[in-house]
């Protein structure tokens, strides 16, 4: 019985291997080494856009300058957009460690500057970490969505359904 099973398995393997070998596509012949391979076209140069993506701002580090002694003084936590759809201010997280004990402060968008350093864009503000930390904490409550009003009570009460006893 085991001999028949092993023999059948061996035959099936040989047949499957032959069928698999026939299904492979032939490889193209190697190119003549005397002719160079066609060059890939370089991607066209893209001009930098006028503006910034919000996803590039949120989480970006904020520095107090562009020199070698520039310090990381916080990171962008959020953007405040006015009713006309323009960025009014940025919310910068200062202090704390790994997000714990961090304080969010608001700074007008026109007070930040953009700088290019080592192929990276930097957000630069005039001031120190202590000066930012001295600003009042940002209150996001006015920007939170207004909850929908509760439906009016009709006076009629219906008892809640009870689960069947088991």
VENFEN-V687285 format. One record per pair of residues at least 4 apart in sequence whose C-alpha atoms are under 7 Angstrom apart, sorted by sequence separation. I is the first residue (numbers start at 1). GAP is how many residues later the second one is. D is the distance in whole Angstrom. If there is no record, write none. Layout:
BEGIN
I/GAP/D
I/GAP/D
END
This chain:
BEGIN
1/4/6
2/4/6
3/4/6
4/4/6
5/4/6
6/4/6
7/4/6
8/4/6
9/4/6
10/4/6
11/4/6
12/4/6
13/4/6
14/4/6
15/4/6
16/4/6
17/4/6
18/4/6
19/4/6
20/4/7
52/4/7
53/4/7
54/4/6
56/4/7
66/4/6
81/4/6
82/4/6
96/4/5
97/4/7
107/4/7
116/4/6
117/4/6
127/4/6
128/4/6
129/4/6
130/4/6
131/4/7
140/4/7
65/5/5
81/5/5
82/5/6
96/5/4
116/5/5
117/5/7
64/6/6
81/6/4
82/6/6
95/6/7
96/6/4
115/6/6
116/6/6
63/7/6
64/7/6
80/7/6
81/7/5
95/7/5
114/7/7
115/7/5
63/8/5
64/8/7
79/8/7
80/8/6
94/8/6
95/8/6
114/8/6
115/8/7
63/9/5
64/9/7
80/9/5
93/9/6
94/9/5
114/9/5
115/9/7
62/10/6
63/10/5
79/10/6
80/10/6
93/10/5
94/10/6
113/10/6
114/10/6
61/11/7
62/11/6
79/11/5
93/11/4
112/11/7
113/11/5
62/12/5
78/12/6
79/12/6
92/12/5
93/12/6
112/12/6
113/12/6
61/13/6
62/13/5
78/13/5
91/13/6
92/13/5
112/13/5
61/14/4
62/14/7
76/14/7
77/14/5
91/14/5
92/14/6
111/14/7
60/15/5
61/15/6
76/15/6
77/15/6
91/15/5
59/16/6
60/16/5
76/16/5
77/16/6
90/16/6
91/16/6
59/17/5
75/17/5
76/17/6
89/17/6
90/17/6
58/18/5
59/18/6
74/18/6
75/18/5
89/18/5
90/18/6
57/19/7
58/19/6
74/19/5
89/19/4
90/19/6
58/20/6
74/20/5
88/20/6
89/20/4
73/21/6
88/21/6
87/22/7
105/30/6
105/31/6
105/32/5
106/32/6
104/33/6
105/33/5
103/34/6
104/34/5
94/39/6
73/55/7
73/56/5
65/59/6
62/60/7
63/60/6
64/60/5
62/61/5
63/61/5
64/61/5
61/62/7
62/62/6
63/62/6
64/62/6
64/63/6
64/64/6
END
